[in-house]
């Protein structure tokens, strides 16, 4: 029985699940200007995916594209905050 597909799916699920609260926290504490804190590591993981073995390469690619999507999600989260659909940090000016 081959477990690699199941394990990679579980890893992808966990990575995506970790990125969602990360985006909310980054926008709450740092604002939309924190986009680079997701994009730069995404680039590093993308480069890493080209130079590693099979499973590590796949996981690095999943992390890279999850971080790229989270970079876009920071801006969408900021719009939700402005609309009142997400929690606003009372200590920051919008």
N, CA and C atoms as a LAMMPS dump frame, in Angstrom:
ITEM: TIMESTEP
0
ITEM: NUMBER OF ATOMS
282
ITEM: BOX BOUNDS ff ff ff
-5.0000000000000000e+02 5.0000000000000000e+02
-5.0000000000000000e+02 5.0000000000000000e+02
-5.0000000000000000e+02 5.0000000000000000e+02
ITEM: ATOMS id mol type element x y z
1 1 1 N 0.84 -1.168 0
2 1 2 C 0 0 0
3 1 3 C 0.891 1.238 0
4 2 1 N 0.519 2.226 -0.801
5 2 2 C 1.305 3.453 -0.938
6 2 3 C 0.659 4.574 -0.125
7 3 1 N 1.384 5.088 0.85
8 3 2 C 0.862 6.119 1.745
9 3 3 C 1.308 7.531 1.363
10 4 1 N 2.14 7.679 0.366
11 4 2 C 2.712 8.996 0.063
12 4 3 C 1.643 10.003 -0.363
13 5 1 N 0.666 9.59 -1.144
14 5 2 C -0.399 10.511 -1.549
15 5 3 C -1.21 10.994 -0.367
16 6 1 N -1.552 10.072 0.517
17 6 2 C -2.301 10.43 1.726
18 6 3 C -1.5 11.385 2.604
19 7 1 N -0.225 11.076 2.809
20 7 2 C 0.609 11.919 3.67
21 7 3 C 0.816 13.31 3.072
22 8 1 N 1.04 13.38 1.765
23 8 2 C 1.21 14.697 1.136
24 8 3 C -0.086 15.499 1.193
25 9 1 N -1.211 14.844 1.04
26 9 2 C -2.494 15.528 1.19
27 9 3 C -2.684 16.059 2.595
28 10 1 N -2.315 15.256 3.591
29 10 2 C -2.422 15.69 4.988
30 10 3 C -1.491 16.869 5.267
31 11 1 N -0.291 16.821 4.724
32 11 2 C 0.655 17.924 4.898
33 11 3 C 0.109 19.198 4.247
34 12 1 N -0.457 19.078 3.057
35 12 2 C -1.044 20.239 2.378
36 12 3 C -2.184 20.814 3.21
37 13 1 N -3.011 19.947 3.75
38 13 2 C -4.123 20.379 4.596
39 13 3 C -3.612 21.148 5.814
40 14 1 N -2.58 20.635 6.461
41 14 2 C -2.013 21.301 7.64
42 14 3 C -1.382 22.639 7.287
43 15 1 N -0.669 22.688 6.173
44 15 2 C -0.023 23.939 5.762
45 15 3 C -1.062 25.014 5.468
46 16 1 N -2.094 24.648 4.73
47 16 2 C -3.162 25.606 4.429
48 16 3 C -3.873 26.017 5.708
49 17 1 N -4.088 25.055 6.598
50 17 2 C -4.732 25.363 7.875
51 17 3 C -3.909 26.288 8.747
52 18 1 N -2.6 26.223 8.649
53 18 2 C -1.732 27.127 9.42
54 18 3 C -1.669 28.525 8.793
55 19 1 N -1.803 28.592 7.483
56 19 2 C -1.708 29.885 6.807
57 19 3 C -2.914 30.785 7.089
58 20 1 N -4.084 30.191 7.271
59 20 2 C -5.282 31.006 7.491
60 20 3 C -5.176 31.877 8.749
61 21 1 N -4.883 31.309 9.922
62 21 2 C -4.746 32.182 11.097
63 21 3 C -3.521 33.086 11.018
64 22 1 N -2.493 32.645 10.308
65 22 2 C -1.306 33.483 10.131
66 22 3 C -1.661 34.776 9.408
67 23 1 N -2.475 34.676 8.367
68 23 2 C -2.908 35.859 7.623
69 23 3 C -3.714 36.789 8.524
70 24 1 N -4.632 36.234 9.281
71 24 2 C -5.462 37.06 10.166
72 24 3 C -4.603 37.783 11.208
73 25 1 N -3.647 37.075 11.802
74 25 2 C -2.779 37.688 12.819
75 25 3 C -1.856 38.74 12.206
76 26 1 N -1.276 38.44 11.053
77 26 2 C -0.388 39.416 10.418
78 26 3 C -1.14 40.696 10.064
79 27 1 N -2.344 40.562 9.514
80 27 2 C -3.101 41.761 9.154
81 27 3 C -3.503 42.523 10.407
82 28 1 N -3.879 41.825 11.457
83 28 2 C -4.317 42.471 12.69
84 28 3 C -3.184 43.265 13.335
85 29 1 N -2.003 42.654 13.43
86 29 2 C -0.894 43.304 14.132
87 29 3 C -0.004 44.166 13.236
88 30 1 N 0.158 43.805 11.973
89 30 2 C 1.095 44.508 11.106
90 30 3 C 0.439 45.242 9.941
91 31 1 N -0.777 44.855 9.581
92 31 2 C -1.454 45.488 8.449
93 31 3 C -1.056 44.854 7.126
94 32 1 N -1.575 45.441 6.063
95 32 2 C -1.329 44.863 4.739
96 32 3 C 0.11 45.047 4.266
97 33 1 N 0.87 45.902 4.934
98 33 2 C 2.274 46.097 4.555
99 33 3 C 3.144 44.902 4.923
100 34 1 N 2.562 43.919 5.582
101 34 2 C 3.322 42.723 5.957
102 34 3 C 3.293 41.654 4.866
103 35 1 N 2.818 41.997 3.701
104 35 2 C 2.717 41.02 2.607
105 35 3 C 4.067 40.378 2.289
106 36 1 N 5.136 41.149 2.396
107 36 2 C 6.463 40.631 2.057
108 36 3 C 6.91 39.546 3.029
109 37 1 N 6.345 39.519 4.247
110 37 2 C 6.7 38.502 5.234
111 37 3 C 6.18 37.127 4.826
112 38 1 N 5.292 37.094 3.877
113 38 2 C 4.802 35.836 3.318
114 38 3 C 5.412 35.565 1.944
115 39 1 N 5.595 36.613 1.171
116 39 2 C 6.064 36.456 -0.198
117 39 3 C 7.528 36.012 -0.258
118 40 1 N 8.398 36.617 0.535
119 40 2 C 9.826 36.287 0.514
120 40 3 C 10.08 34.832 0.944
121 41 1 N 9.486 34.373 2.056
122 41 2 C 9.66 32.949 2.371
123 41 3 C 9.067 32.038 1.284
124 42 1 N 7.987 32.484 0.643
125 42 2 C 7.425 31.715 -0.46
126 42 3 C 8.426 31.548 -1.585
127 43 1 N 9.141 32.619 -1.906
128 43 2 C 10.181 32.524 -2.932
129 43 3 C 11.297 31.573 -2.519
130 44 1 N 11.679 31.639 -1.245
131 44 2 C 12.739 30.754 -0.756
132 44 3 C 12.317 29.289 -0.825
133 45 1 N 11.073 29.005 -0.439
134 45 2 C 10.591 27.63 -0.53
135 45 3 C 10.464 27.182 -1.976
136 46 1 N 10.118 28.093 -2.875
137 46 2 C 10.028 27.747 -4.289
138 46 3 C 11.403 27.36 -4.829
139 47 1 N 12.415 28.147 -4.501
140 47 2 C 13.774 27.828 -4.929
141 47 3 C 14.222 26.498 -4.307
142 48 1 N 13.899 26.302 -3.029
143 48 2 C 14.249 25.054 -2.358
144 48 3 C 13.623 23.854 -3.06
145 49 1 N 12.418 24.027 -3.576
146 49 2 C 11.736 22.905 -4.227
147 49 3 C 12.455 22.438 -5.497
148 50 1 N 13.255 23.303 -6.101
149 50 2 C 13.994 22.917 -7.302
150 50 3 C 15.252 22.103 -6.994
151 51 1 N 15.741 22.197 -5.774
152 51 2 C 17.034 21.605 -5.451
153 51 3 C 16.982 20.484 -4.424
154 52 1 N 15.8 19.972 -4.118
155 52 2 C 15.692 18.901 -3.125
156 52 3 C 15.089 17.659 -3.763
157 53 1 N 15.024 16.598 -2.972
158 53 2 C 14.494 15.322 -3.445
159 53 3 C 12.98 15.334 -3.577
160 54 1 N 12.429 14.197 -3.911
161 54 2 C 11.021 14.063 -4.272
162 54 3 C 10.044 14.635 -3.243
163 55 1 N 9.976 14.031 -2.079
164 55 2 C 8.956 14.414 -1.101
165 55 3 C 9.21 15.814 -0.561
166 56 1 N 10.455 16.129 -0.251
167 56 2 C 10.786 17.463 0.259
168 56 3 C 10.493 18.513 -0.803
169 57 1 N 10.741 18.21 -2.047
170 57 2 C 10.453 19.131 -3.14
171 57 3 C 8.957 19.41 -3.236
172 58 1 N 8.159 18.371 -3.11
173 58 2 C 6.707 18.536 -3.185
174 58 3 C 6.202 19.366 -2.01
175 59 1 N 6.673 19.055 -0.818
176 59 2 C 6.243 19.805 0.37
177 59 3 C 6.702 21.26 0.263
178 60 1 N 7.911 21.498 -0.218
179 60 2 C 8.398 22.877 -0.396
180 60 3 C 7.541 23.633 -1.401
181 61 1 N 7.144 22.971 -2.47
182 61 2 C 6.27 23.606 -3.451
183 61 3 C 4.91 23.926 -2.876
184 62 1 N 4.363 23.032 -2.067
185 62 2 C 3.074 23.289 -1.419
186 62 3 C 3.181 24.481 -0.488
187 63 1 N 4.239 24.524 0.303
188 63 2 C 4.441 25.655 1.224
189 63 3 C 4.602 26.951 0.434
190 64 1 N 5.377 26.912 -0.649
191 64 2 C 5.611 28.117 -1.451
192 64 3 C 4.303 28.683 -1.978
193 65 1 N 3.485 27.847 -2.574
194 65 2 C 2.258 28.361 -3.17
195 65 3 C 1.191 28.689 -2.13
196 66 1 N 1.229 28.028 -0.981
197 66 2 C 0.344 28.423 0.117
198 66 3 C 0.733 29.815 0.614
199 67 1 N 2.027 30.097 0.671
200 67 2 C 2.477 31.43 1.093
201 67 3 C 2.171 32.486 0.038
202 68 1 N 2.272 32.121 -1.239
203 68 2 C 1.894 33.068 -2.295
204 68 3 C 0.408 33.406 -2.204
205 69 1 N -0.419 32.39 -1.974
206 69 2 C -1.852 32.639 -1.837
207 69 3 C -2.123 33.489 -0.595
208 70 1 N -1.407 33.235 0.481
209 70 2 C -1.573 34.007 1.708
210 70 3 C -1.157 35.46 1.504
211 71 1 N -0.181 35.683 0.622
212 71 2 C 0.216 37.054 0.29
213 71 3 C -0.96 37.806 -0.306
214 72 1 N -1.671 37.173 -1.222
215 72 2 C -2.877 37.794 -1.794
216 72 3 C -3.976 37.939 -0.74
217 73 1 N -4.06 36.95 0.131
218 73 2 C -5.109 36.943 1.147
219 73 3 C -4.93 38.07 2.157
220 74 1 N -3.702 38.542 2.383
221 74 2 C -3.471 39.679 3.287
222 74 3 C -4.255 40.897 2.797
223 75 1 N -4.211 41.152 1.496
224 75 2 C -4.915 42.301 0.93
225 75 3 C -6.424 42.112 0.997
226 76 1 N -6.893 40.895 0.773
227 76 2 C -8.326 40.625 0.875
228 76 3 C -8.785 40.735 2.327
229 77 1 N -7.949 40.299 3.264
230 77 2 C -8.28 40.419 4.684
231 77 3 C -8.366 41.887 5.079
232 78 1 N -7.485 42.712 4.552
233 78 2 C -7.527 44.146 4.85
234 78 3 C -8.849 44.753 4.374
235 79 1 N -9.302 44.35 3.199
236 79 2 C -10.598 44.833 2.696
237 79 3 C -11.741 44.372 3.594
238 80 1 N -11.667 43.137 4.086
239 80 2 C -12.703 42.645 4.994
240 80 3 C -12.703 43.433 6.295
241 81 1 N -11.53 43.808 6.773
242 81 2 C -11.439 44.618 7.993
243 81 3 C -12.096 45.978 7.76
244 82 1 N -11.798 46.595 6.631
245 82 2 C -12.377 47.906 6.335
246 82 3 C -13.901 47.846 6.206
247 83 1 N -14.418 46.726 5.715
248 83 2 C -15.865 46.549 5.583
249 83 3 C -16.525 46.158 6.902
250 84 1 N -15.738 45.84 7.906
251 84 2 C -16.282 45.416 9.188
252 84 3 C -16.57 43.932 9.265
253 85 1 N -16.08 43.159 8.322
254 85 2 C -16.323 41.72 8.297
255 85 3 C -15.25 40.937 9.046
256 86 1 N -14.179 41.598 9.443
257 86 2 C -13.109 40.952 10.201
258 86 3 C -12.703 41.886 11.339
259 87 1 N -12.045 41.306 12.326
260 87 2 C -11.689 42.05 13.531
261 87 3 C -10.678 43.155 13.232
262 88 1 N -10.947 44.336 13.746
263 88 2 C -10.088 45.508 13.572
264 88 3 C -9.238 45.71 14.822
265 89 1 N -7.968 46.013 14.629
266 89 2 C -7.07 46.307 15.742
267 89 3 C -7.312 47.747 16.202
268 90 1 N -7.761 47.944 17.44
269 90 2 C -8.07 49.306 17.891
270 90 3 C -6.824 50.184 18.076
271 91 1 N -5.652 49.588 18.081
272 91 2 C -4.414 50.34 18.294
273 91 3 C -3.765 50.808 16.998
274 92 1 N -4.378 50.469 15.857
275 92 2 C -3.839 50.88 14.55
276 92 3 C -4.802 51.821 13.843
277 93 1 N -4.233 52.681 13.012
278 93 2 C -5.054 53.561 12.187
279 93 3 C -5.249 52.906 10.823
280 94 1 N -6.461 53.015 10.301
281 94 2 C -6.768 52.414 9
282 94 3 C -7.032 53.484 7.974
